Amino acid sequence: AGLMFTLVFILLVVACSNPANQVTKEEFAKASNWTSDGATAAVTLFIALACAEMFNQGNWQRVWAAKTVGDMRKGFAWGSFLVFLLMTFFGIMGMLAYANYPDEFDNGEMYYYLGFFELLRPLSTFWHVLVLIIVTALAASSVDTLQNAIGCIFSADLLGFGMSDTKITWITRVLVFAINIPAVIMSSQRFDVIGLFLVADIVCATAVLPVFLGLITEDIGFIPAPTELGAFLGIISGIGAVLVNGKILGFTEATSYGEVIADGIWSYFWLTNSTQCAVCGKETMITFIVVPLVAGFFTLFFSKIDIMIRGNRARKPLFKNGFFFGTPEEEVAHYDFSAEREVDEDPVEANGASAENEEVGVETDNVIVDNELGKEAISA
């Protein structure tokens, strides 16, 4: 991470010091000024990323892989700090690019999300190659994390079939490879990657509160601990909130750079409310605020009704856990940690304990024999 940050910082200095990328104070002030559009985009981006990252299995992998809670907190703190520096870098580069070519960006000749690369044009081939390496490394690290996380999910579920580790490994690899096929196809169709992320974000927004309100295990006053049925209906309510928002806005088709990419009632999930950027527009911001709140409210509402109607039965699961529908008790049975305990034991202590057990066993046998002899004597 330190090496990557150093390379990015050097690139920032080189790009900014190039004469072709020099801008005046007035030009930079115009590109970096505070606007209401920027404020709504910031709110939308924060909520969207928060909803999506709660379901990022790569993050949860790091949680469960951490040695201690303290190590986990330190890791996330340093990771957040480095991400902040990286995002600051790209933000500065974007503002510099717009300050250099404001008309080209405004009339659509240049794309805002590619502003960073516009600053690289005046640089030599060496810097182009270095940027290619950096971008590839950054993308590969993200893809690697996601693919490992997906593989772990499949592996955990496949354990229920009693397969060997080798079979599970190969089946998981095939499934991960199969998932990549539609991803490659969609990338070849040149969908806006920010738009694709936004679709995933709004889907996560419909489920984030229904799922994570499940951490409440006891009723808090009039607020019930959510039931499984309540959470399920809460997610459905969140999806309905997205559709209602689209209906109120009269949204009938989603367009990207002049091309229709979806139509009908479900097209609002693309959230193409602004031509300026994917996360721009007050309609998109309002949708990201309303949808999680609606989903969370109806999760608690339906849970309360579920408990009133079904009583204690409402606390029991309706849908069994896991890909193959095993119960939690059955899941635990698939994990055998006895080998780890044997490794952790001190061989000397283990041998000593074994010897003591043998002595106790001999003494016990002698007592049993004496008792039997005593019984025979009494009988005689």
Secondary structure by P-SEA (a helix, b strand, c coil): caaaaaaaaaaaaaaaacccccccaaaaaaaccccaaaaaaaaaaaaaaaaaaaacaaaaaaaaacccaaaaaaaaaaaaaaaaaaaaaaaaaaaaaaaacaaaaaaccccccaaaaaaaccccaaaaaaaaaaaaaaaaaaaaaaaaaaaaaaaaaaccccccaaaaaaaaaaaaaaaaaaaaaaaaacccaaaaaaaaaaaaaacccccccccccccccccccccaaaaaaaaaaaaaaaaaaaaaaccccccccccccccccccccccccccccccccaaaaaaaacaaaaaaaaaaaaaaaaaaaccccccccccccccccccaaaaaaaccaaaaaaaaccaaaaaaaaaaaaaaaaaaaaaaaaaaaaaaaaac
